[in-house]
């Protein structure tokens, strides 16, 4: 709010980071343009793969991914850059668009659901931060189409969702992974995802043993595909960064502005 006011009042020439709504508001202000770039942020549905969670079952994870229309969610989300489908973002080594591995196919998901008895899967807990409540409602409705009850719990902040994930008191959580090279968490069964898979661990070890960049990228693609094929989670989209700038400003950065801000090329005209 303070950034928006300062920008509207001409007190500053660039404002960031902004929400999509704030950027849209400022874009309608004379002399100001909103812009966006890509970030490392991956908006995802984290599955708790722990033995106490129904998502320890690979079949349940996969049918859930088929039931969720991730591409439409990405299309409608104002902060979405592009659909994802896997644990590596477009700015990271080894990126590959894996969104076609589990295309929306409710019939396929329901067919897989029929392998389980009607009461085999207890109601699941879905955690979402207030910011993404709308996506949470969409996901809740999708999972309910599989004849699975969903308790949607909306928390005030993303930090509270992360706290619950660290405590292991969740089945599915809408969260954001924001770090470069954070895909390695799917090699550690003690992480908040509790995903442990020998093929994934070996693929990651192979990538770490690469002696040149091409081999590293190829092997990371293999690792990411292995993790996604096992439906360790459901990656919805890569997130945008939003900024607002004075029309007199040139040379400003767009990508990764949530963590890097090179200013040497900025100038007024």
Long-range contacts (C-beta under 8 A, 24 or more apart in sequence): 7-32, 7-244, 8-32, 10-246, 13-245, 13-246, 13-248, 13-249, 13-268, 14-243, 14-244, 14-245, 14-246, 14-249, 14-252, 14-266, 15-243, 15-244, 15-245, 16-241, 16-242, 16-243, 16-244, 16-257, 16-258, 17-241, 17-242, 17-243, 17-257, 17-258, 18-242, 18-243, 18-244, 19-79, 19-242, 20-78, 20-79, 20-240, 20-242, 21-78, 22-242, 22-244, 23-242, 23-243, 23-244, 24-78, 26-244, 27-244, 31-246, 31-247, 31-248, 32-244, 32-245, 32-246, 32-247, 33-244, 33-245, 33-247, 34-242, 34-243, 34-244, 35-242, 35-243, 35-244, 35-245, 35-252, 35-254, 36-81, 36-240, 36-241, 36-242, 36-243, 36-254, 37-240, 37-241, 37-243, 37-253, 37-254, 37-255, 37-256, 37-257, 38-81, 38-89, 38-90, 38-91, 38-238, 38-240, 38-241, 38-255, 38-256, 39-81, 39-89, 39-91, 39-178, 39-238, 39-239, 39-240, 39-241, 39-255, 39-256, 39-257, 39-258, 39-259, 40-89, 40-91, 40-92, 40-178, 40-179, 40-180, 40-256, 40-259, 41-89, 41-176, 41-177, 41-178, 41-238, 41-239, 41-258, 42-84, 42-87, 42-89, 42-176, 42-177, 42-178, 42-235, 42-237, 42-238, 42-239, 43-77, 43-79, 43-80, 43-132, 43-174, 43-175, 43-176, 43-235, 43-236, 43-237, 43-238, 43-239, 44-84, 44-174, 44-175, 44-176, 44-177, 44-233, 44-234, 44-235, 44-236, 45-139, 45-172, 45-173, 45-174, 45-233, 45-234, 45-235, 45-236, 46-165, 46-170, 46-172, 46-173, 46-174, 46-175, 46-192, 46-193, 46-233, 47-171, 47-172, 47-193, 47-195, 47-231, 47-232, 47-233, 47-234, 48-165, 48-168, 48-170, 48-171, 48-172, 48-173, 48-192, 48-193, 48-194, 49-193, 49-194, 49-195, 49-196, 49-232, 50-168, 50-194, 52-168, 53-171, 53-194, 54-121, 54-122, 54-124, 54-171, 55-124, 55-171, 55-172, 56-194, 58-230, 58-231, 59-112, 59-115, 59-116, 60-116, 60-121, 61-230, 61-231, 61-232, 62-102, 62-112, 62-231, 63-108, 63-109, 63-110, 63-112, 63-113, 63-146, 64-109, 64-143, 64-146, 64-172, 64-231, 64-234, 65-102, 65-109, 65-231, 65-234, 66-102, 66-103, 66-104, 66-105, 66-106, 66-108, 66-109, 66-112, 67-104, 67-106, 67-109, 67-110, 67-142, 67-143, 67-145, 67-146, 68-104, 68-139, 68-142, 68-143, 68-234, 69-104, 69-142, 70-99, 70-102, 70-104, 70-234, 70-235, 70-236, 70-237, 71-99, 71-103, 71-104, 72-104, 73-135, 73-138, 73-139, 73-236, 73-237, 74-236, 74-237, 77-135, 77-236, 77-237, 79-239, 79-240, 79-242, 80-236, 80-237, 80-238, 80-239, 80-240, 81-237, 81-238, 81-239, 81-240, 82-237, 82-238, 83-236, 83-237, 84-235, 84-236, 84-237, 84-238, 85-228, 85-235, 86-224, 86-225, 86-227, 86-228, 86-235, 87-177, 87-182, 87-183, 87-186, 87-224, 87-227, 87-228, 87-232, 87-233, 87-235, 88-183, 88-220, 88-221, 88-224, 89-238, 90-238, 91-180, 91-255, 91-256, 92-180, 92-181, 92-183, 93-213, 93-216, 93-217, 93-220, 94-207, 94-216, 94-217, 94-218, 94-219, 94-220, 94-221, 94-223, 94-224, 95-221, 95-224, 96-221, 96-224, 96-225, 98-224, 98-225, 98-228, 98-235, 101-225, 101-228, 101-229, 102-228, 102-231, 102-234, 106-142, 106-145, 109-145, 109-146, 110-145, 110-146, 110-147, 113-146, 113-147, 113-148, 118-147, 121-148, 122-149, 123-148, 123-149, 123-150, 123-151, 124-148, 124-149, 124-150, 124-151, 124-171, 124-172, 125-151, 125-153, 125-169, 125-170, 125-171, 125-172, 126-150, 126-151, 126-152, 126-153, 126-171, 126-172, 126-173, 126-174, 127-153, 127-155, 127-161, 127-164, 127-165, 127-170, 127-172, 127-173, 127-174, 128-152, 128-153, 128-154, 128-155, 128-161, 128-173, 128-174, 129-154, 129-155, 129-156, 129-157, 129-158, 129-160, 129-161, 129-174, 129-175, 130-154, 130-155, 130-156, 130-157, 131-158, 132-174, 135-174, 135-236, 136-174, 139-172, 139-174, 143-172, 162-192, 165-192, 166-192, 168-192, 168-194, 176-239, 178-258, 183-220, 183-223, 183-224, 183-227, 186-227, 186-232, 193-232, 193-233, 195-227, 195-230, 195-232, 195-233, 197-226, 197-227, 197-230, 197-232, 199-226, 199-230, 200-226, 200-227, 200-230, 200-232
